[in-house]
Amino acid sequence: MIKEPNILLSYINTKLRDFYKSIDDLCEDLDLSKDEIDQILISIGYIYDESSNQYKLKIT
């Protein structure tokens, strides 16, 4: 799995936009851990937004 957060963010959001209806579908198909993706992307302030099916900057 890609460990560099900004590259991972771009990769995951592109895959979600172009090929998958949810993060769960993506993780199942590519055999990835949603928890690991979340952990990496939370470290740069991004969380998964189910309604838009993408990782977005967390607004506090």
PDB file of N, CA, C and O in Angstrom:
ATOM      1  N   MET A   1       0.845  -1.177   0.000  1.00  0.00           N
ATOM      2  CA  MET A   1       0.000   0.000   0.000  1.00  0.00           C
ATOM      3  C   MET A   1       0.893   1.244   0.000  1.00  0.00           C
ATOM      4  O   MET A   1       1.992   1.242   0.555  1.00  0.00           O
ATOM      5  N   ILE A   2       0.400   2.280  -0.623  1.00  0.00           N
ATOM      6  CA  ILE A   2       1.086   3.574  -0.659  1.00  0.00           C
ATOM      7  C   ILE A   2       1.078   4.158   0.753  1.00  0.00           C
ATOM      8  O   ILE A   2       0.025   4.244   1.384  1.00  0.00           O
ATOM      9  N   LYS A   3       2.234   4.552   1.241  1.00  0.00           N
ATOM     10  CA  LYS A   3       2.323   5.084   2.610  1.00  0.00           C
ATOM     11  C   LYS A   3       2.398   6.606   2.647  1.00  0.00           C
ATOM     12  O   LYS A   3       2.133   7.202   3.691  1.00  0.00           O
ATOM     13  N   GLU A   4       2.751   7.253   1.535  1.00  0.00           N
ATOM     14  CA  GLU A   4       2.842   8.720   1.500  1.00  0.00           C
ATOM     15  C   GLU A   4       1.418   9.267   1.449  1.00  0.00           C
ATOM     16  O   GLU A   4       0.703   9.031   0.475  1.00  0.00           O
ATOM     17  N   PRO A   5       0.994   9.999   2.490  1.00  0.00           N
ATOM     18  CA  PRO A   5      -0.408  10.391   2.618  1.00  0.00           C
ATOM     19  C   PRO A   5      -0.999  11.147   1.427  1.00  0.00           C
ATOM     20  O   PRO A   5      -2.120  10.854   1.012  1.00  0.00           O
ATOM     21  N   ASN A   6      -0.275  12.099   0.878  1.00  0.00           N
ATOM     22  CA  ASN A   6      -0.848  12.891  -0.222  1.00  0.00           C
ATOM     23  C   ASN A   6      -1.015  12.077  -1.499  1.00  0.00           C
ATOM     24  O   ASN A   6      -1.979  12.273  -2.239  1.00  0.00           O
ATOM     25  N   ILE A   7      -0.103  11.186  -1.757  1.00  0.00           N
ATOM     26  CA  ILE A   7      -0.227  10.313  -2.925  1.00  0.00           C
ATOM     27  C   ILE A   7      -1.362   9.317  -2.703  1.00  0.00           C
ATOM     28  O   ILE A   7      -2.143   9.054  -3.618  1.00  0.00           O
ATOM     29  N   LEU A   8      -1.457   8.763  -1.499  1.00  0.00           N
ATOM     30  CA  LEU A   8      -2.550   7.851  -1.168  1.00  0.00           C
ATOM     31  C   LEU A   8      -3.899   8.542  -1.327  1.00  0.00           C
ATOM     32  O   LEU A   8      -4.829   7.959  -1.884  1.00  0.00           O
ATOM     33  N   LEU A   9      -4.016   9.765  -0.850  1.00  0.00           N
ATOM     34  CA  LEU A   9      -5.260  10.530  -0.964  1.00  0.00           C
ATOM     35  C   LEU A   9      -5.672  10.659  -2.429  1.00  0.00           C
ATOM     36  O   LEU A   9      -6.823  10.397  -2.781  1.00  0.00           O
ATOM     37  N   SER A  10      -4.754  11.054  -3.259  1.00  0.00           N
ATOM     38  CA  SER A  10      -5.047  11.217  -4.682  1.00  0.00           C
ATOM     39  C   SER A  10      -5.444   9.887  -5.320  1.00  0.00           C
ATOM     40  O   SER A  10      -6.414   9.822  -6.075  1.00  0.00           O
ATOM     41  N   TYR A  11      -4.706   8.846  -5.021  1.00  0.00           N
ATOM     42  CA  TYR A  11      -4.974   7.517  -5.584  1.00  0.00           C
ATOM     43  C   TYR A  11      -6.363   7.012  -5.169  1.00  0.00           C
ATOM     44  O   TYR A  11      -7.152   6.584  -6.011  1.00  0.00           O
ATOM     45  N   ILE A  12      -6.646   7.066  -3.879  1.00  0.00           N
ATOM     46  CA  ILE A  12      -7.913   6.543  -3.361  1.00  0.00           C
ATOM     47  C   ILE A  12      -9.096   7.348  -3.902  1.00  0.00           C
ATOM     48  O   ILE A  12     -10.084   6.764  -4.347  1.00  0.00           O
ATOM     49  N   ASN A  13      -9.009   8.676  -3.870  1.00  0.00           N
ATOM     50  CA  ASN A  13     -10.124   9.493  -4.361  1.00  0.00           C
ATOM     51  C   ASN A  13     -10.354   9.298  -5.856  1.00  0.00           C
ATOM     52  O   ASN A  13     -11.497   9.325  -6.312  1.00  0.00           O
ATOM     53  N   THR A  14      -9.293   9.105  -6.619  1.00  0.00           N
ATOM     54  CA  THR A  14      -9.447   8.834  -8.049  1.00  0.00           C
ATOM     55  C   THR A  14     -10.147   7.493  -8.269  1.00  0.00           C
ATOM     56  O   THR A  14     -11.066   7.391  -9.081  1.00  0.00           O
ATOM     57  N   LYS A  15      -9.711   6.484  -7.550  1.00  0.00           N
ATOM     58  CA  LYS A  15     -10.345   5.160  -7.670  1.00  0.00           C
ATOM     59  C   LYS A  15     -11.820   5.227  -7.258  1.00  0.00           C
ATOM     60  O   LYS A  15     -12.680   4.642  -7.916  1.00  0.00           O
ATOM     61  N   LEU A  16     -12.104   5.940  -6.168  1.00  0.00           N
ATOM     62  CA  LEU A  16     -13.490   6.068  -5.716  1.00  0.00           C
ATOM     63  C   LEU A  16     -14.336   6.788  -6.765  1.00  0.00           C
ATOM     64  O   LEU A  16     -15.462   6.375  -7.044  1.00  0.00           O
ATOM     65  N   ARG A  17     -13.813   7.834  -7.331  1.00  0.00           N
ATOM     66  CA  ARG A  17     -14.561   8.607  -8.327  1.00  0.00           C
ATOM     67  C   ARG A  17     -14.815   7.788  -9.592  1.00  0.00           C
ATOM     68  O   ARG A  17     -15.915   7.818 -10.143  1.00  0.00           O
ATOM     69  N   ASP A  18     -13.805   7.064 -10.048  1.00  0.00           N
ATOM     70  CA  ASP A  18     -13.889   6.419 -11.358  1.00  0.00           C
ATOM     71  C   ASP A  18     -14.407   4.986 -11.358  1.00  0.00           C
ATOM     72  O   ASP A  18     -14.938   4.524 -12.367  1.00  0.00           O
ATOM     73  N   PHE A  19     -14.258   4.273 -10.234  1.00  0.00           N
ATOM     74  CA  PHE A  19     -14.537   2.830 -10.286  1.00  0.00           C
ATOM     75  C   PHE A  19     -15.394   2.252  -9.162  1.00  0.00           C
ATOM     76  O   PHE A  19     -15.967   1.177  -9.341  1.00  0.00           O
ATOM     77  N   TYR A  20     -15.506   2.911  -8.025  1.00  0.00           N
ATOM     78  CA  TYR A  20     -16.145   2.278  -6.863  1.00  0.00           C
ATOM     79  C   TYR A  20     -17.250   3.140  -6.267  1.00  0.00           C
ATOM     80  O   TYR A  20     -17.163   4.368  -6.247  1.00  0.00           O
ATOM     81  N   LYS A  21     -18.282   2.473  -5.787  1.00  0.00           N
ATOM     82  CA  LYS A  21     -19.417   3.165  -5.173  1.00  0.00           C
ATOM     83  C   LYS A  21     -19.206   3.452  -3.694  1.00  0.00           C
ATOM     84  O   LYS A  21     -19.946   4.235  -3.099  1.00  0.00           O
ATOM     85  N   SER A  22     -18.189   2.815  -3.094  1.00  0.00           N
ATOM     86  CA  SER A  22     -17.915   3.042  -1.676  1.00  0.00           C
ATOM     87  C   SER A  22     -16.487   2.632  -1.347  1.00  0.00           C
ATOM     88  O   SER A  22     -15.846   1.900  -2.101  1.00  0.00           O
ATOM     89  N   ILE A  23     -16.004   3.112  -0.217  1.00  0.00           N
ATOM     90  CA  ILE A  23     -14.666   2.730   0.248  1.00  0.00           C
ATOM     91  C   ILE A  23     -14.635   1.243   0.576  1.00  0.00           C
ATOM     92  O   ILE A  23     -13.605   0.592   0.400  1.00  0.00           O
ATOM     93  N   ASP A  24     -15.736   0.706   1.044  1.00  0.00           N
ATOM     94  CA  ASP A  24     -15.789  -0.726   1.359  1.00  0.00           C
ATOM     95  C   ASP A  24     -15.631  -1.574   0.090  1.00  0.00           C
ATOM     96  O   ASP A  24     -14.932  -2.587   0.100  1.00  0.00           O
ATOM     97  N   ASP A  25     -16.282  -1.155  -0.999  1.00  0.00           N
ATOM     98  CA  ASP A  25     -16.134  -1.868  -2.271  1.00  0.00           C
ATOM     99  C   ASP A  25     -14.690  -1.824  -2.751  1.00  0.00           C
ATOM    100  O   ASP A  25     -14.148  -2.838  -3.190  1.00  0.00           O
ATOM    101  N   LEU A  26     -14.072  -0.662  -2.669  1.00  0.00           N
ATOM    102  CA  LEU A  26     -12.680  -0.500  -3.082  1.00  0.00           C
ATOM    103  C   LEU A  26     -11.769  -1.404  -2.266  1.00  0.00           C
ATOM    104  O   LEU A  26     -10.939  -2.124  -2.821  1.00  0.00           O
ATOM    105  N   CYS A  27     -11.925  -1.364  -0.951  1.00  0.00           N
ATOM    106  CA  CYS A  27     -11.057  -2.162  -0.071  1.00  0.00           C
ATOM    107  C   CYS A  27     -11.232  -3.652  -0.310  1.00  0.00           C
ATOM    108  O   CYS A  27     -10.255  -4.402  -0.317  1.00  0.00           O
ATOM    109  N   GLU A  28     -12.459  -4.078  -0.503  1.00  0.00           N
ATOM    110  CA  GLU A  28     -12.707  -5.494  -0.755  1.00  0.00           C
ATOM    111  C   GLU A  28     -12.080  -5.924  -2.081  1.00  0.00           C
ATOM    112  O   GLU A  28     -11.421  -6.962  -2.152  1.00  0.00           O
ATOM    113  N   ASP A  29     -12.284  -5.138  -3.114  1.00  0.00           N
ATOM    114  CA  ASP A  29     -11.780  -5.487  -4.440  1.00  0.00           C
ATOM    115  C   ASP A  29     -10.256  -5.468  -4.507  1.00  0.00           C
ATOM    116  O   ASP A  29      -9.655  -6.331  -5.147  1.00  0.00           O
ATOM    117  N   LEU A  30      -9.627  -4.494  -3.855  1.00  0.00           N
ATOM    118  CA  LEU A  30      -8.167  -4.350  -3.919  1.00  0.00           C
ATOM    119  C   LEU A  30      -7.449  -4.974  -2.730  1.00  0.00           C
ATOM    120  O   LEU A  30      -6.227  -4.880  -2.615  1.00  0.00           O
ATOM    121  N   ASP A  31      -8.212  -5.610  -1.847  1.00  0.00           N
ATOM    122  CA  ASP A  31      -7.659  -6.257  -0.651  1.00  0.00           C
ATOM    123  C   ASP A  31      -6.836  -5.270   0.184  1.00  0.00           C
ATOM    124  O   ASP A  31      -5.684  -5.529   0.534  1.00  0.00           O
ATOM    125  N   LEU A  32      -7.466  -4.132   0.490  1.00  0.00           N
ATOM    126  CA  LEU A  32      -6.841  -3.094   1.305  1.00  0.00           C
ATOM    127  C   LEU A  32      -7.576  -2.975   2.631  1.00  0.00           C
ATOM    128  O   LEU A  32      -8.728  -3.390   2.757  1.00  0.00           O
ATOM    129  N   SER A  33      -6.898  -2.406   3.614  1.00  0.00           N
ATOM    130  CA  SER A  33      -7.488  -2.199   4.929  1.00  0.00           C
ATOM    131  C   SER A  33      -8.030  -0.776   5.042  1.00  0.00           C
ATOM    132  O   SER A  33      -7.278   0.195   4.953  1.00  0.00           O
ATOM    133  N   LYS A  34      -9.350  -0.666   5.240  1.00  0.00           N
ATOM    134  CA  LYS A  34      -9.953   0.652   5.415  1.00  0.00           C
ATOM    135  C   LYS A  34      -9.368   1.336   6.640  1.00  0.00           C
ATOM    136  O   LYS A  34      -9.122   2.542   6.618  1.00  0.00           O
ATOM    137  N   ASP A  35      -9.144   0.581   7.703  1.00  0.00           N
ATOM    138  CA  ASP A  35      -8.574   1.164   8.920  1.00  0.00           C
ATOM    139  C   ASP A  35      -7.199   1.760   8.666  1.00  0.00           C
ATOM    140  O   ASP A  35      -6.880   2.829   9.186  1.00  0.00           O
ATOM    141  N   GLU A  36      -6.385   1.079   7.875  1.00  0.00           N
ATOM    142  CA  GLU A  36      -5.047   1.588   7.568  1.00  0.00           C
ATOM    143  C   GLU A  36      -5.122   2.844   6.691  1.00  0.00           C
ATOM    144  O   GLU A  36      -4.381   3.803   6.904  1.00  0.00           O
ATOM    145  N   ILE A  37      -6.015   2.828   5.714  1.00  0.00           N
ATOM    146  CA  ILE A  37      -6.210   4.011   4.867  1.00  0.00           C
ATOM    147  C   ILE A  37      -6.666   5.183   5.725  1.00  0.00           C
ATOM    148  O   ILE A  37      -6.117   6.281   5.635  1.00  0.00           O
ATOM    149  N   ASP A  38      -7.683   4.939   6.565  1.00  0.00           N
ATOM    150  CA  ASP A  38      -8.189   5.995   7.452  1.00  0.00           C
ATOM    151  C   ASP A  38      -7.084   6.564   8.337  1.00  0.00           C
ATOM    152  O   ASP A  38      -6.959   7.780   8.483  1.00  0.00           O
ATOM    153  N   GLN A  39      -6.295   5.689   8.919  1.00  0.00           N
ATOM    154  CA  GLN A  39      -5.228   6.123   9.823  1.00  0.00           C
ATOM    155  C   GLN A  39      -4.231   7.037   9.100  1.00  0.00           C
ATOM    156  O   GLN A  39      -3.828   8.068   9.639  1.00  0.00           O
ATOM    157  N   ILE A  40      -3.844   6.665   7.904  1.00  0.00           N
ATOM    158  CA  ILE A  40      -2.883   7.470   7.143  1.00  0.00           C
ATOM    159  C   ILE A  40      -3.495   8.810   6.749  1.00  0.00           C
ATOM    160  O   ILE A  40      -2.850   9.850   6.876  1.00  0.00           O
ATOM    161  N   LEU A  41      -4.729   8.789   6.274  1.00  0.00           N
ATOM    162  CA  LEU A  41      -5.341  10.029   5.796  1.00  0.00           C
ATOM    163  C   LEU A  41      -5.795  10.942   6.928  1.00  0.00           C
ATOM    164  O   LEU A  41      -5.799  12.162   6.764  1.00  0.00           O
ATOM    165  N   ILE A  42      -6.171  10.390   8.053  1.00  0.00           N
ATOM    166  CA  ILE A  42      -6.496  11.213   9.221  1.00  0.00           C
ATOM    167  C   ILE A  42      -5.258  11.979   9.676  1.00  0.00           C
ATOM    168  O   ILE A  42      -5.369  13.088  10.198  1.00  0.00           O
ATOM    169  N   SER A  43      -4.082  11.388   9.480  1.00  0.00           N
ATOM    170  CA  SER A  43      -2.843  12.056   9.899  1.00  0.00           C
ATOM    171  C   SER A  43      -2.609  13.373   9.152  1.00  0.00           C
ATOM    172  O   SER A  43      -1.864  14.228   9.630  1.00  0.00           O
ATOM    173  N   ILE A  44      -3.238  13.542   7.984  1.00  0.00           N
ATOM    174  CA  ILE A  44      -3.122  14.808   7.256  1.00  0.00           C
ATOM    175  C   ILE A  44      -4.456  15.562   7.235  1.00  0.00           C
ATOM    176  O   ILE A  44      -4.635  16.510   6.471  1.00  0.00           O
ATOM    177  N   GLY A  45      -5.390  15.120   8.091  1.00  0.00           N
ATOM    178  CA  GLY A  45      -6.635  15.864   8.281  1.00  0.00           C
ATOM    179  C   GLY A  45      -7.797  15.485   7.379  1.00  0.00           C
ATOM    180  O   GLY A  45      -8.748  16.258   7.260  1.00  0.00           O
ATOM    181  N   TYR A  46      -7.754  14.316   6.736  1.00  0.00           N
ATOM    182  CA  TYR A  46      -8.824  13.905   5.835  1.00  0.00           C
ATOM    183  C   TYR A  46      -9.628  12.760   6.426  1.00  0.00           C
ATOM    184  O   TYR A  46      -9.085  11.859   7.065  1.00  0.00           O
ATOM    185  N   ILE A  47     -10.946  12.814   6.198  1.00  0.00           N
ATOM    186  CA  ILE A  47     -11.846  11.751   6.625  1.00  0.00           C
ATOM    187  C   ILE A  47     -12.738  11.357   5.444  1.00  0.00           C
ATOM    188  O   ILE A  47     -12.970  12.146   4.528  1.00  0.00           O
ATOM    189  N   TYR A  48     -13.224  10.128   5.491  1.00  0.00           N
ATOM    190  CA  TYR A  48     -14.098   9.649   4.422  1.00  0.00           C
ATOM    191  C   TYR A  48     -15.489  10.235   4.581  1.00  0.00           C
ATOM    192  O   TYR A  48     -16.083  10.173   5.658  1.00  0.00           O
ATOM    193  N   ASP A  49     -16.005  10.807   3.494  1.00  0.00           N
ATOM    194  CA  ASP A  49     -17.359  11.360   3.462  1.00  0.00           C
ATOM    195  C   ASP A  49     -18.211  10.435   2.594  1.00  0.00           C
ATOM    196  O   ASP A  49     -18.070  10.404   1.371  1.00  0.00           O
ATOM    197  N   GLU A  50     -19.085   9.692   3.240  1.00  0.00           N
ATOM    198  CA  GLU A  50     -19.889   8.695   2.550  1.00  0.00           C
ATOM    199  C   GLU A  50     -20.813   9.328   1.503  1.00  0.00           C
ATOM    200  O   GLU A  50     -21.020   8.752   0.435  1.00  0.00           O
ATOM    201  N   SER A  51     -21.364  10.496   1.797  1.00  0.00           N
ATOM    202  CA  SER A  51     -22.321  11.109   0.871  1.00  0.00           C
ATOM    203  C   SER A  51     -21.689  11.512  -0.457  1.00  0.00           C
ATOM    204  O   SER A  51     -22.355  11.487  -1.492  1.00  0.00           O
ATOM    205  N   SER A  52     -20.422  11.881  -0.436  1.00  0.00           N
ATOM    206  CA  SER A  52     -19.749  12.244  -1.687  1.00  0.00           C
ATOM    207  C   SER A  52     -18.798  11.150  -2.174  1.00  0.00           C
ATOM    208  O   SER A  52     -18.216  11.266  -3.253  1.00  0.00           O
ATOM    209  N   ASN A  53     -18.641  10.092  -1.384  1.00  0.00           N
ATOM    210  CA  ASN A  53     -17.769   8.966  -1.700  1.00  0.00           C
ATOM    211  C   ASN A  53     -16.339   9.427  -1.988  1.00  0.00           C
ATOM    212  O   ASN A  53     -15.736   9.055  -2.995  1.00  0.00           O
ATOM    213  N   GLN A  54     -15.821  10.243  -1.079  1.00  0.00           N
ATOM    214  CA  GLN A  54     -14.429  10.677  -1.205  1.00  0.00           C
ATOM    215  C   GLN A  54     -13.894  11.097   0.153  1.00  0.00           C
ATOM    216  O   GLN A  54     -14.646  11.353   1.094  1.00  0.00           O
ATOM    217  N   TYR A  55     -12.577  11.159   0.223  1.00  0.00           N
ATOM    218  CA  TYR A  55     -11.947  11.680   1.428  1.00  0.00           C
ATOM    219  C   TYR A  55     -11.878  13.188   1.294  1.00  0.00           C
ATOM    220  O   TYR A  55     -11.423  13.722   0.282  1.00  0.00           O
ATOM    221  N   LYS A  56     -12.342  13.866   2.338  1.00  0.00           N
ATOM    222  CA  LYS A  56     -12.373  15.319   2.354  1.00  0.00           C
ATOM    223  C   LYS A  56     -11.661  15.840   3.588  1.00  0.00           C
ATOM    224  O   LYS A  56     -11.544  15.153   4.603  1.00  0.00           O
ATOM    225  N   LEU A  57     -11.193  17.064   3.474  1.00  0.00           N
ATOM    226  CA  LEU A  57     -10.547  17.721   4.601  1.00  0.00           C
ATOM    227  C   LEU A  57     -11.547  17.847   5.746  1.00  0.00           C
ATOM    228  O   LEU A  57     -12.661  18.340   5.564  1.00  0.00           O
ATOM    229  N   LYS A  58     -11.137  17.399   6.912  1.00  0.00           N
ATOM    230  CA  LYS A  58     -12.007  17.454   8.085  1.00  0.00           C
ATOM    231  C   LYS A  58     -12.163  18.908   8.533  1.00  0.00           C
ATOM    232  O   LYS A  58     -11.180  19.602   8.793  1.00  0.00           O
ATOM    233  N   ILE A  59     -13.404  19.347   8.616  1.00  0.00           N
ATOM    234  CA  ILE A  59     -13.687  20.712   9.065  1.00  0.00           C
ATOM    235  C   ILE A  59     -14.059  20.656  10.542  1.00  0.00           C
ATOM    236  O   ILE A  59     -14.984  19.953  10.949  1.00  0.00           O
ATOM    237  N   THR A  60     -13.313  21.416  11.325  1.00  0.00           N
ATOM    238  CA  THR A  60     -13.579  21.409  12.773  1.00  0.00           C
ATOM    239  C   THR A  60     -14.251  22.662  13.230  1.00  0.00           C
ATOM    240  O   THR A  60     -14.541  22.809  14.418  1.00  0.00           O
TER     241      THR A  60
END
